[in-house]
């Protein structure tokens, strides 16, 4: 009996596990107490986390006792404590003791009628596996079977690395194929001949998932292409397409959401009447930030979990120069020599609007190498949107 969304789990759900004698599974583990502060307890805790991430993901529930046959016997709970402090301690252990980092781990406390609490840690199946326990210079890999965690042998480790590399290669090949089609005017819809920007958001899970959940919900959401304000929308053979209204048979941009969760957004940077002599770098920065915030919300709606690779490409930009620092379209310096510019790709670890200041700060820090490369393309040493401490310092 799978548990519901972690935010919806109640004491009754946990009690039902005990009442129904639900055995520990490959995706479920019971613990009577939380890990302590000894090195041995931390290593055991990290091994549990890694084993879930390297297999199918799942839940660790603290506060449930079990017998020798791994059958839950009672929901005893643990002593109540501050949830924020608890999360901070466990997050710190996980962050410092596992490589590579496991994204999207969730921790929640469940209040019990006794005044005590249960604690649930939900670990997603990771698409960055294999993960390793690195605490105190350890180098141990773990996975899970129906009877619990075990240490992976060299063959399993080699196979996991091979699968991970294969997945990344398939992602890169997909993006290269799509850029070739878009550049050759073989996109999802006929676009203008102006310079264009494309963003591909590729969830790691997309290379293994055939159909995402809740796909029909997209028809109730306004999905705007970059740099546009009006849309038409339709389901198509690839999934769902939102595009700006056509004029003389061409469109300014579109957003294609594929059935496996991949998002492809392509839009013209210029429109009729624009002076096309320089690259509007501030406009592009704003467009990237807005697009990633908005489009990653769609992935949450589709129940797609982080992380995702992001690829940003500028097309048909040869000959464009540098605007002045006020953002005016005035050509300066040496024009762009390439017609296609591949900006550095990066990993998106947060899906959503990123309303929290800390989330937005981390988001813009992740974007800095990409934006620096954008400014480099027009002869500037770095993005002018960050202050001397490398933090975003410009209104959007």
C-alpha positions as CSV (number, residue, x, y, z in Angstrom):
1,X,0.0,0.0,0.0
2,X,1.9,3.0,-1.3
3,X,1.9,6.2,0.8
4,X,0.4,9.3,-0.6
5,X,2.1,12.6,-1.4
6,X,4.5,13.3,1.5
7,X,2.6,16.5,2.4
8,X,-0.7,14.5,2.7
9,X,0.6,11.7,5.0
10,X,-1.2,11.5,8.3
11,X,-0.9,9.5,11.5
12,X,-3.7,7.3,10.2
13,X,-1.6,6.4,7.1
14,X,1.3,5.3,9.3
15,X,-1.0,3.4,11.7
16,X,-2.5,1.5,8.8
17,X,1.0,0.2,7.9
18,X,1.2,-1.3,11.4
19,X,-2.4,-2.5,11.4
20,X,-2.0,-4.2,8.1
21,X,1.5,-5.6,8.9
22,X,3.0,-4.1,5.8
23,X,6.4,-5.6,5.4
24,X,9.5,-3.6,4.7
25,X,9.9,-3.4,0.9
26,X,12.5,-2.3,-1.6
27,X,10.9,1.1,-1.3
28,X,10.0,1.2,2.4
29,X,12.2,1.0,5.5
30,X,11.2,1.3,9.2
31,X,13.4,2.8,11.9
32,X,12.6,3.0,15.6
33,X,14.9,6.0,16.3
34,X,16.7,8.8,14.3
35,X,20.4,8.5,13.6
36,X,22.6,10.0,16.3
37,X,25.8,12.0,16.0
38,X,28.3,9.2,16.2
39,X,30.3,8.5,13.0
40,X,28.9,4.9,12.8
41,X,25.3,6.1,13.0
42,X,25.9,8.8,10.3
43,X,27.5,6.2,8.0
44,X,24.6,3.8,8.4
45,X,22.1,6.7,7.8
46,X,24.0,7.7,4.6
47,X,24.1,4.1,3.4
48,X,20.3,3.9,3.8
49,X,19.8,7.2,1.8
50,X,22.2,6.1,-1.0
51,X,20.6,2.7,-1.3
52,X,17.2,4.2,-2.1
53,X,18.6,6.7,-4.5
54,X,20.6,4.1,-6.4
55,X,17.6,1.8,-6.8
56,X,13.9,2.7,-7.0
57,X,13.7,5.5,-4.4
58,X,11.3,5.2,-1.4
59,X,10.5,6.2,2.2
60,X,12.4,5.8,5.5
61,X,9.9,6.2,8.4
62,X,11.4,6.9,11.8
63,X,9.2,6.1,14.9
64,X,7.9,2.7,13.8
65,X,9.2,-0.4,15.6
66,X,9.5,-3.8,13.8
67,X,10.2,-7.4,14.6
68,X,12.9,-9.7,13.4
69,X,10.8,-10.5,10.3
70,X,10.7,-6.8,9.4
71,X,7.0,-6.6,10.2
72,X,6.0,-3.2,11.8
73,X,4.7,-3.8,15.4
74,X,3.9,-0.3,16.8
75,X,3.9,3.4,15.9
76,X,5.8,4.6,18.9
77,X,7.1,7.9,17.5
78,X,10.1,9.8,18.7
79,X,10.4,12.7,21.0
80,X,9.0,15.9,19.5
81,X,11.6,18.4,18.2
82,X,11.8,21.5,16.0
83,X,11.2,20.4,12.4
84,X,13.5,23.1,10.9
85,X,16.3,22.2,13.2
86,X,15.8,18.5,12.4
87,X,15.8,19.1,8.6
88,X,18.9,21.3,8.9
89,X,20.8,18.5,10.8
90,X,19.8,15.7,8.4
91,X,20.3,17.9,5.3
92,X,23.8,18.7,6.5
93,X,24.7,15.1,7.0
94,X,23.4,14.2,3.6
95,X,25.0,17.1,1.8
96,X,28.5,16.5,3.3
97,X,28.5,12.7,3.2
98,X,27.2,11.7,-0.3
99,X,28.6,12.2,-3.8
100,X,27.2,13.3,-6.2
101,X,24.5,15.2,-4.4
102,X,21.0,13.6,-4.4
103,X,18.5,16.3,-5.4
104,X,14.9,16.6,-4.2
105,X,15.1,14.7,-0.9
106,X,12.1,15.5,1.2
107,X,11.9,15.4,5.0
108,X,8.7,15.8,7.0
109,X,7.6,15.4,10.6
110,X,4.1,13.9,11.4
111,X,2.6,14.9,14.7
112,X,1.1,12.0,16.7
113,X,-1.7,12.1,19.3
114,X,0.7,11.0,22.0
115,X,2.6,14.3,21.6
116,X,5.5,12.6,19.9
117,X,6.3,12.7,16.2
118,X,7.1,10.4,13.3
119,X,9.7,11.5,10.7
120,X,9.5,10.5,7.0
121,X,12.4,10.9,4.6
122,X,11.4,10.5,0.9
123,X,14.3,9.8,-1.4
124,X,13.6,9.9,-5.1
125,X,15.0,7.4,-7.6
126,X,18.1,9.3,-8.8
127,X,19.0,9.8,-12.4
128,X,22.5,10.8,-11.4
129,X,23.4,7.5,-9.9
130,X,25.5,5.8,-8.8
131,X,25.8,7.8,-5.5
132,X,28.5,7.0,-3.0
133,X,28.9,7.4,0.7
134,X,31.9,9.7,1.0
135,X,31.7,10.5,4.7
136,X,35.1,10.4,6.3
137,X,36.8,9.4,3.1
138,X,34.6,6.4,2.6
139,X,33.9,5.1,-0.9
140,X,31.0,2.8,-0.6
141,X,28.1,2.3,-3.0
142,X,24.8,0.8,-1.9
143,X,21.6,-0.4,-3.5
144,X,18.4,-2.1,-2.3
145,X,16.7,-5.4,-2.7
146,X,13.4,-6.6,-1.1
147,X,15.3,-7.6,2.1
148,X,17.0,-4.2,2.5
149,X,20.2,-2.5,1.5
150,X,23.4,-4.1,0.4
151,X,26.8,-3.0,-0.8
152,X,27.2,-3.0,-4.6
153,X,29.9,-5.1,-6.1
154,X,32.3,-3.9,-8.8
155,X,30.2,-5.2,-11.7
156,X,27.1,-3.4,-10.5
157,X,29.0,-0.2,-9.9
158,X,30.5,-0.4,-13.4
159,X,27.1,-1.1,-14.9
160,X,25.5,1.9,-13.1
161,X,28.2,4.3,-14.3
162,X,27.7,2.9,-17.9
163,X,24.0,3.5,-17.8
164,X,24.4,7.0,-16.4
165,X,26.9,7.9,-19.2
166,X,24.6,6.4,-21.8
167,X,21.7,8.5,-20.5
168,X,23.7,11.7,-20.7
169,X,24.9,10.9,-24.2
170,X,21.3,10.3,-25.4
171,X,20.3,13.6,-23.9
172,X,23.0,15.4,-25.8
173,X,22.2,13.6,-29.0
174,X,18.5,14.5,-28.7
175,X,19.4,18.2,-28.2
176,X,21.8,18.3,-31.1
177,X,19.2,16.7,-33.4
178,X,16.6,19.3,-32.4
179,X,19.0,22.2,-32.9
180,X,19.8,20.9,-36.4
181,X,16.1,20.8,-37.2
182,X,15.3,24.2,-35.8
183,X,18.3,25.8,-37.6
184,X,17.2,24.2,-40.8
185,X,13.7,25.7,-40.5
186,X,12.2,22.3,-39.6
187,X,10.8,23.3,-36.2
188,X,7.5,22.3,-34.7
189,X,5.9,25.3,-36.5
190,X,7.1,27.8,-39.1
191,X,9.1,30.6,-37.5
192,X,10.4,34.0,-38.6
193,X,13.8,34.3,-40.2
194,X,15.0,36.5,-37.3
195,X,17.7,35.4,-34.9
196,X,16.4,32.9,-32.4
197,X,17.0,31.5,-29.0
198,X,16.1,27.9,-27.9
199,X,15.9,26.4,-24.4
200,X,15.7,22.7,-23.9
201,X,14.8,21.5,-20.4
202,X,15.6,17.8,-20.3
203,X,14.6,16.0,-17.0
204,X,17.0,13.2,-16.3
205,X,14.0,10.8,-16.0
206,X,12.9,11.7,-19.6
207,X,15.2,9.2,-21.2
208,X,13.6,6.3,-19.3
209,X,10.0,7.5,-19.0
210,X,7.5,6.9,-21.8
211,X,4.5,9.0,-20.6
212,X,4.3,11.6,-17.8
213,X,1.4,12.0,-15.5
214,X,-1.5,14.5,-15.7
215,X,-0.6,15.6,-19.2
216,X,-4.2,16.8,-19.9
217,X,-3.8,19.5,-17.2
218,X,-1.6,21.5,-19.5
219,X,-4.7,22.6,-21.5
220,X,-5.8,24.6,-18.4
221,X,-2.5,26.5,-18.1
222,X,-1.4,29.6,-20.1
223,X,2.0,28.7,-21.5
224,X,3.6,31.7,-23.2
225,X,6.5,31.3,-25.6
226,X,9.5,33.5,-24.8
227,X,9.3,37.2,-25.7
228,X,5.6,36.9,-26.6
229,X,2.3,37.7,-25.0
230,X,-0.4,36.0,-27.1
231,X,-0.9,32.2,-27.7
232,X,-2.7,29.5,-29.5
233,X,-2.4,26.0,-28.2
234,X,-3.1,22.4,-29.2
235,X,-2.3,18.8,-28.5
236,X,-0.1,17.3,-31.2
237,X,1.6,14.0,-31.9
238,X,4.6,14.9,-29.8
239,X,2.5,16.1,-26.8
240,X,1.3,19.7,-26.3
241,X,2.2,22.8,-28.3
242,X,1.7,26.5,-27.3
243,X,2.6,29.0,-30.0
244,X,2.2,32.7,-30.8
245,X,-0.4,33.6,-33.4
246,X,0.8,33.3,-36.9
247,X,1.3,36.3,-39.2
248,X,1.7,35.7,-42.9
249,X,2.1,32.0,-42.1
250,X,5.0,32.4,-39.6
251,X,5.1,32.5,-35.8
252,X,7.4,34.3,-33.3
253,X,7.8,31.4,-31.0
254,X,6.5,28.2,-29.5
255,X,6.7,25.9,-26.5
256,X,6.6,22.2,-27.1
257,X,6.0,19.9,-24.1
258,X,6.9,16.3,-25.1
259,X,5.1,13.3,-23.6
260,X,8.2,12.3,-21.6
261,X,8.5,15.7,-19.9
262,X,11.1,17.3,-22.2
263,X,10.3,21.0,-22.8
264,X,11.5,22.8,-26.0
265,X,11.0,26.6,-26.2
266,X,12.1,28.5,-29.3
267,X,11.4,32.2,-30.0
268,X,12.7,34.9,-32.3
269,X,14.8,37.5,-30.5
270,X,13.8,40.3,-32.9
271,X,10.6,41.4,-34.4
272,X,9.5,43.5,-37.3
273,X,10.8,47.1,-36.8
274,X,13.7,46.1,-34.6
275,X,17.2,47.4,-35.6
276,X,19.1,44.1,-36.0
277,X,22.6,45.2,-35.4
278,X,23.4,44.0,-31.8
279,X,22.5,41.2,-29.5
280,X,20.0,42.2,-26.8
281,X,21.9,40.6,-24.0
282,X,19.8,41.9,-21.1
283,X,16.6,40.9,-22.8
284,X,18.0,37.4,-23.3
285,X,19.0,37.1,-19.6
286,X,15.5,38.2,-18.6
287,X,14.0,35.8,-21.0
288,X,16.0,32.8,-19.8
289,X,15.2,33.5,-16.1
290,X,11.5,34.0,-16.8
291,X,11.3,30.9,-19.0
292,X,13.0,28.6,-16.6
293,X,10.9,29.8,-13.7
294,X,7.7,29.4,-15.6
295,X,8.4,26.2,-17.6
296,X,9.7,24.3,-14.6
297,X,6.4,24.9,-13.0
298,X,4.9,22.8,-15.8
299,X,7.1,20.0,-14.8
300,X,5.8,20.1,-11.3
301,X,2.3,19.9,-12.7
302,X,3.3,16.9,-14.7
303,X,4.7,15.3,-11.5
304,X,8.2,15.3,-13.0
305,X,11.0,15.6,-10.4
306,X,14.3,17.5,-10.6
307,X,17.0,17.5,-11.7
308,X,17.1,18.5,-15.4
309,X,19.7,19.4,-17.9
310,X,19.2,22.8,-19.5
311,X,20.7,23.6,-22.9
312,X,20.4,27.2,-24.3
313,X,21.3,28.0,-27.9
314,X,21.4,31.2,-30.0
315,X,20.9,30.7,-33.7
316,X,21.3,33.0,-36.8
317,X,23.2,35.6,-34.8
318,X,26.3,36.0,-37.0
319,X,27.2,39.6,-37.5
320,X,25.4,41.0,-34.5
321,X,27.5,43.2,-32.2
322,X,27.5,44.4,-28.6
323,X,24.8,46.8,-27.2
324,X,26.0,49.6,-24.9
325,X,25.6,48.9,-21.2
326,X,22.3,50.6,-21.1
327,X,20.9,47.9,-23.3
328,X,20.3,50.1,-26.4
329,X,20.7,48.4,-29.8
330,X,23.9,49.9,-30.9
331,X,26.6,47.8,-32.5
332,X,30.1,48.1,-30.9
333,X,33.3,46.0,-31.2
334,X,33.8,42.9,-33.2
335,X,30.6,41.3,-34.5
336,X,29.7,37.7,-33.6
337,X,31.6,35.3,-35.9
338,X,29.4,32.2,-35.4
339,X,25.9,31.7,-36.6
340,X,25.1,29.2,-33.8
341,X,26.2,29.8,-30.2
342,X,25.9,27.0,-27.6
343,X,25.9,28.5,-24.2
344,X,27.2,26.3,-21.3
345,X,24.6,23.8,-20.2
346,X,23.8,23.3,-16.5
347,X,21.7,21.4,-14.1
348,X,18.4,22.7,-12.8
349,X,17.8,21.3,-9.4
350,X,14.7,23.3,-8.4
351,X,11.4,23.3,-10.3
352,X,8.9,26.1,-9.6
353,X,8.6,29.8,-9.4
354,X,11.5,30.2,-6.9
355,X,9.8,32.8,-4.8
356,X,12.0,32.2,-1.9
357,X,15.0,34.6,-1.9
358,X,17.5,31.8,-1.1
359,X,16.1,29.7,-4.0
360,X,16.3,32.5,-6.5
361,X,19.9,33.4,-5.3
362,X,21.0,29.8,-5.9
363,X,19.2,29.8,-9.2
364,X,21.0,32.9,-10.5
365,X,24.4,31.6,-9.2
366,X,23.8,28.5,-11.3
367,X,23.1,30.7,-14.3
368,X,26.2,32.9,-14.0
369,X,28.6,30.8,-16.2
370,X,25.9,30.7,-18.9
371,X,25.3,34.5,-18.7
372,X,29.1,35.2,-18.6
373,X,29.4,33.2,-21.8
374,X,26.5,35.2,-23.3
375,X,28.4,38.5,-22.6
376,X,31.7,36.9,-23.8
377,X,30.0,36.3,-27.2
378,X,29.8,40.1,-27.8
379,X,33.2,40.9,-26.4
380,X,32.5,41.7,-22.8
381,X,34.4,40.0,-20.0
382,X,31.4,38.9,-17.9
383,X,27.7,39.4,-17.3
384,X,27.1,42.9,-16.1
385,X,24.0,41.8,-14.1
386,X,26.1,40.5,-11.1
387,X,27.8,42.5,-8.4
388,X,31.4,42.1,-7.3
389,X,30.4,39.2,-5.0
390,X,28.9,37.3,-7.9
391,X,25.3,37.8,-6.8
392,X,22.4,38.9,-9.1
393,X,22.1,42.7,-8.9
394,X,19.6,43.8,-11.6
395,X,15.8,44.0,-11.6
396,X,14.1,41.7,-14.1
